[in-house]
């Protein structure tokens, strides 16, 4: 892991514009990468944009998050069902953006 600070990808105003105009985002993707967001290519594009980046995810982080969710499920003293479900969801999302392990 790097100690380099990770800065936000977009300013709050840029996020607001991007979220407001999802169709415009899909159009920009089509122009920039020749991909069609309507076919679900956003997921693949996100994974490719994150790989090898300091702000991307690692297999170690995905495994740690899965392990944390499992521990919470086993030792359900302080953590509720929603916490376990959320941690499991985050782990699955991180893992889905990573290349397969050899």
SELUM-569141 format. One record per residue: residue number from 1; x, y, z of N, C-alpha, C in turn. Coordinates in pm, 1 decimal. Layout:
SELUM-569141
(site NUM, (X, Y, Z), (X, Y, Z), (X, Y, Z))
...
end
This chain:
SELUM-569141
(site 1, (83.4, -118.3, 0.0), (0.0, 0.0, 0.0), (87.5, 124.2, 0.0))
(site 2, (37.7, 226.4, -64.6), (111.1, 351.3, -76.4), (61.8, 451.0, 27.7))
(site 3, (154.4, 537.0, 71.4), (117.3, 643.0, 164.1), (75.5, 769.4, 90.4))
(site 4, (76.9, 764.7, -42.7), (37.7, 879.2, -122.8), (-110.6, 906.9, -102.4))
(site 5, (-144.6, 1030.9, -69.1), (-286.1, 1062.2, -48.5), (-365.6, 1040.7, -178.1))
(site 6, (-484.8, 990.5, -163.1), (-572.6, 969.6, -277.5), (-672.6, 1084.4, -278.6))
(site 7, (-668.0, 1162.9, -383.7), (-756.6, 1277.7, -393.1), (-884.5, 1240.9, -467.6))
(site 8, (-991.2, 1313.7, -447.0), (-1116.0, 1285.0, -518.5), (-1095.5, 1294.7, -670.0))
(site 9, (-1162.8, 1206.9, -742.5), (-1151.4, 1204.9, -888.0), (-1218.8, 1326.1, -951.5))
(site 10, (-1326.9, 1370.5, -892.8), (-1402.9, 1484.3, -944.6), (-1435.6, 1580.0, -831.0))
(site 11, (-1456.1, 1705.0, -866.4), (-1501.6, 1802.3, -767.0), (-1649.8, 1775.7, -740.2))
(site 12, (-1703.4, 1828.7, -629.9), (-1846.6, 1810.4, -605.6), (-1932.8, 1858.6, -722.5))
(site 13, (-1894.9, 1969.6, -783.3), (-1970.6, 2022.9, -897.6), (-1962.3, 1927.5, -1017.4))
(site 14, (-1843.8, 1873.4, -1043.5), (-1829.0, 1778.3, -1154.2), (-1912.7, 1652.6, -1129.7))
(site 15, (-1915.6, 1605.8, -1005.5), (-1997.7, 1489.1, -973.3), (-2145.4, 1519.3, -998.0))
(site 16, (-2187.5, 1636.9, -952.2), (-2327.5, 1674.9, -969.8), (-2364.6, 1674.7, -1118.4))
(site 17, (-2277.9, 1733.7, -1201.7), (-2303.8, 1737.3, -1345.8), (-2306.1, 1596.5, -1405.2))
(site 18, (-2211.4, 1512.9, -1365.0), (-2202.4, 1377.5, -1419.4), (-2323.8, 1293.9, -1381.5))
(site 19, (-2366.0, 1304.5, -1258.5), (-2480.8, 1225.9, -1211.7), (-2609.6, 1275.4, -1276.7))
(site 20, (-2618.4, 1404.4, -1293.4), (-2738.3, 1463.2, -1353.2), (-2753.0, 1421.2, -1499.6))
(site 21, (-2640.4, 1401.5, -1568.5), (-2645.1, 1374.3, -1712.1), (-2586.1, 1237.7, -1745.2))
(site 22, (-2651.5, 1131.7, -1699.7), (-2602.6, 995.5, -1725.4), (-2595.8, 966.5, -1875.5))
(site 23, (-2691.2, 1013.6, -1950.6), (-2689.1, 992.0, -2095.7), (-2566.4, 1059.0, -2156.9))
(site 24, (-2532.6, 1176.9, -2106.6), (-2413.2, 1246.4, -2155.5), (-2286.6, 1169.3, -2122.2))
(site 25, (-2284.6, 1104.4, -2004.4), (-2169.3, 1022.8, -1967.1), (-2154.3, 906.7, -2063.9))
(site 26, (-2265.3, 842.1, -2097.9), (-2261.1, 728.9, -2190.0), (-2212.6, 774.5, -2327.1))
(site 27, (-2256.6, 892.4, -2368.5), (-2214.6, 948.0, -2497.2), (-2063.7, 975.6, -2497.0))
(site 28, (-2013.9, 1031.2, -2387.3), (-1870.3, 1060.4, -2375.8), (-1788.9, 930.9, -2379.5))
(site 29, (-1838.4, 825.5, -2314.1), (-1769.9, 695.8, -2317.5), (-1764.0, 643.2, -2460.4))
(site 30, (-1873.8, 656.8, -2531.9), (-1880.0, 609.1, -2669.8), (-1775.3, 680.8, -2754.6))
(site 31, (-1766.8, 811.5, -2738.5), (-1670.0, 889.8, -2816.2), (-1526.2, 856.4, -2776.7))
(site 32, (-1502.0, 847.8, -2645.7), (-1364.4, 829.7, -2597.7), (-1311.0, 689.4, -2619.3))
(site 33, (-1394.0, 590.0, -2593.5), (-1343.6, 452.8, -2594.4), (-1413.3, 362.0, -2695.0))
(site 34, (-1509.8, 415.4, -2766.8), (-1580.4, 333.1, -2864.0), (-1661.8, 223.9, -2798.5))
(site 35, (-1708.5, 250.6, -2678.0), (-1785.9, 150.7, -2605.2), (-1925.7, 203.9, -2578.8))
(site 36, (-2019.2, 116.4, -2562.7), (-2158.6, 155.0, -2542.7), (-2200.9, 122.5, -2400.0))
(site 37, (-2226.2, 225.2, -2319.7), (-2264.8, 204.7, -2179.9), (-2395.4, 127.0, -2169.6))
(site 38, (-2477.3, 135.9, -2271.0), (-2606.1, 65.6, -2265.8), (-2588.0, -85.6, -2267.1))
(site 39, (-2473.5, -134.0, -2310.7), (-2450.5, -278.4, -2314.9), (-2383.5, -329.3, -2188.4))
(site 40, (-2360.2, -241.1, -2091.2), (-2299.7, -283.7, -1965.8), (-2148.0, -274.3, -1965.0))
(site 41, (-2091.5, -208.5, -2065.0), (-1946.2, -196.1, -2072.5), (-1887.7, -105.8, -1964.3))
(site 42, (-1972.3, -33.0, -1892.5), (-1922.8, 55.0, -1786.9), (-1843.7, -24.3, -1683.2))
(site 43, (-1890.5, -143.5, -1651.4), (-1825.1, -227.0, -1550.8), (-1683.7, -264.2, -1596.3))
(site 44, (-1672.9, -310.0, -1719.8), (-1541.4, -346.5, -1773.6), (-1450.9, -224.2, -1781.6))
(site 45, (-1505.6, -113.6, -1823.5), (-1427.3, 8.2, -1834.4), (-1376.8, 53.5, -1697.6))
(site 46, (-1462.4, 45.2, -1596.5), (-1421.3, 83.3, -1461.2), (-1305.4, -3.7, -1414.2))
(site 47, (-1315.0, -133.1, -1438.8), (-1208.6, -225.0, -1397.3), (-1077.8, -191.4, -1467.4))
(site 48, (-1084.6, -165.6, -1597.9), (-962.7, -134.6, -1673.1), (-902.4, -1.0, -1631.3))
(site 49, (-986.2, 94.0, -1596.5), (-935.6, 224.2, -1552.6), (-870.4, 217.2, -1414.6))
(site 50, (-912.7, 123.5, -1331.3), (-860.6, 114.3, -1194.6), (-734.9, 28.7, -1181.7))
(site 51, (-713.9, -62.0, -1275.5), (-602.2, -156.2, -1260.2), (-467.5, -81.8, -1258.2))
(site 52, (-384.3, -120.5, -1166.3), (-249.1, -65.7, -1147.4), (-246.5, 80.9, -1104.8))
(site 53, (-360.9, 134.2, -1062.5), (-365.2, 273.3, -1018.1), (-356.7, 278.6, -866.1))
(site 54, (-294.2, 382.8, -810.4), (-285.0, 392.1, -664.7), (-422.3, 406.3, -599.2))
(site 55, (-521.2, 450.7, -674.4), (-656.2, 465.2, -621.3), (-744.0, 345.1, -655.8))
(site 56, (-684.8, 243.6, -716.7), (-757.2, 120.9, -748.3), (-755.2, 26.3, -630.0))
(site 57, (-801.0, -95.4, -652.2), (-809.3, -195.6, -545.9), (-709.1, -307.0, -570.0))
(site 58, (-678.6, -380.0, -462.7), (-589.0, -494.6, -472.6), (-662.7, -620.9, -429.0))
(site 59, (-609.6, -735.3, -468.3), (-666.2, -862.4, -422.9), (-660.4, -869.2, -270.6))
(site 60, (-553.0, -817.1, -213.9), (-538.0, -817.6, -68.0), (-651.8, -740.4, -0.4))
(site 61, (-689.8, -626.2, -57.3), (-798.8, -547.3, 0.1), (-933.2, -619.2, -13.4))
(site 62, (-953.9, -684.1, -127.4), (-1077.7, -759.9, -146.9), (-1086.0, -874.3, -46.2))
(site 63, (-976.1, -946.9, -29.7), (-973.7, -1059.4, 64.9), (-991.2, -1011.0, 208.1))
(site 64, (-928.1, -901.1, 243.8), (-940.9, -846.0, 378.5), (-1086.3, -809.7, 406.9))
(site 65, (-1153.6, -748.0, 309.9), (-1293.1, -708.0, 327.9), (-1383.2, -830.6, 340.6))
(site 66, (-1356.7, -933.7, 259.8), (-1434.6, -1059.4, 271.2), (-1413.6, -1121.0, 409.2))
(site 67, (-1289.1, -1122.6, 454.9), (-1256.0, -1179.8, 584.9), (-1324.4, -1102.4, 697.9))
(site 68, (-1326.2, -971.9, 685.8), (-1391.8, -888.4, 786.0), (-1540.9, -919.5, 791.8))
(site 69, (-1604.6, -930.8, 675.8), (-1747.9, -963.4, 672.0), (-1773.1, -1099.1, 736.6))
(site 70, (-1685.0, -1194.7, 709.3), (-1700.7, -1329.3, 766.7), (-1686.2, -1324.1, 919.3))
(site 71, (-1586.9, -1249.2, 967.6), (-1567.6, -1236.4, 1112.5), (-1688.7, -1171.0, 1177.3))
(site 72, (-1742.0, -1068.2, 1113.1), (-1859.8, -1000.9, 1168.5), (-1976.6, -1097.0, 1175.7))
(site 73, (-1991.3, -1180.6, 1074.5), (-2102.8, -1276.6, 1073.6), (-2086.1, -1379.5, 1185.2))
(site 74, (-1962.6, -1422.9, 1209.2), (-1936.0, -1524.3, 1311.3), (-1945.6, -1468.8, 1453.1))
(site 75, (-1903.7, -1344.4, 1470.7), (-1902.0, -1282.5, 1603.6), (-2002.5, -1169.9, 1607.2))
(site 76, (-2126.2, -1202.4, 1582.6), (-2232.8, -1104.4, 1568.9), (-2272.8, -1045.4, 1703.5))
(site 77, (-2175.9, -996.6, 1775.9), (-2207.5, -935.4, 1904.6), (-2230.4, -785.7, 1887.8))
(site 78, (-2139.3, -720.8, 1818.8), (-2147.3, -576.6, 1801.5), (-2202.8, -537.5, 1666.0))
(site 79, (-2187.8, -625.8, 1568.8), (-2225.5, -591.7, 1432.3), (-2357.8, -655.1, 1397.1))
(site 80, (-2443.9, -578.6, 1337.1), (-2573.9, -628.9, 1297.1), (-2569.7, -692.0, 1159.3))
(site 81, (-2681.3, -749.6, 1121.8), (-2694.5, -815.3, 991.4), (-2667.2, -717.8, 876.9))
(site 82, (-2711.5, -592.9, 891.3), (-2690.7, -493.8, 786.6), (-2542.2, -464.7, 766.1))
(site 83, (-2465.4, -461.8, 876.4), (-2321.3, -437.9, 866.4), (-2253.0, -550.9, 791.1))
(site 84, (-2291.4, -673.3, 821.6), (-2233.6, -790.7, 755.2), (-2268.8, -788.4, 608.0))
(site 85, (-2393.5, -758.8, 576.0), (-2438.0, -754.0, 437.3), (-2363.0, -643.9, 360.6))
(site 86, (-2344.0, -528.0, 423.3), (-2274.2, -417.2, 359.4), (-2127.4, -452.1, 333.7))
(site 87, (-2060.5, -509.3, 432.4), (-1919.9, -547.7, 414.8), (-1905.7, -653.2, 305.6))
(site 88, (-1997.5, -747.2, 300.2), (-1995.0, -850.2, 196.3), (-2016.8, -788.4, 58.6))
(site 89, (-2105.7, -690.7, 50.7), (-2133.3, -622.3, -75.6), (-2011.1, -544.6, -123.1))
(site 90, (-1945.6, -475.0, -31.9), (-1824.2, -399.8, -67.8), (-1716.1, -495.4, -117.3))
(site 91, (-1698.0, -606.3, -49.2), (-1597.9, -705.4, -90.0), (-1627.6, -756.9, -229.9))
(site 92, (-1753.8, -785.8, -258.4), (-1791.1, -837.4, -390.7), (-1768.5, -732.0, -498.9))
(site 93, (-1797.9, -607.3, -469.0), (-1777.4, -499.8, -567.3), (-1629.2, -479.9, -596.0))
(site 94, (-1547.7, -483.8, -491.7), (-1403.1, -469.7, -511.3), (-1351.1, -586.3, -595.2))
(site 95, (-1388.2, -706.5, -558.2), (-1341.0, -826.5, -629.8), (-1384.3, -823.8, -776.1))
(site 96, (-1502.5, -772.0, -804.3), (-1551.4, -768.8, -941.6), (-1472.8, -674.0, -1030.5))
(site 97, (-1397.3, -583.2, -970.1), (-1317.3, -487.5, -1046.7), (-1172.0, -531.3, -1063.3))
(site 98, (-1138.7, -648.9, -1013.5), (-1001.7, -697.7, -1017.9), (-985.4, -810.4, -1119.2))
(site 99, (-865.5, -822.2, -1175.7), (-841.1, -936.5, -1264.4), (-837.8, -1065.4, -1182.3))
(site 100, (-862.4, -1179.8, -1244.3), (-858.2, -1304.6, -1169.7), (-718.0, -1331.6, -1116.1))
(site 101, (-713.5, -1398.0, -1002.3), (-583.1, -1434.2, -947.0), (-531.1, -1557.5, -1022.0))
(site 102, (-400.9, -1561.8, -1043.8), (-345.4, -1675.6, -1119.3), (-354.7, -1805.6, -1042.7))
end
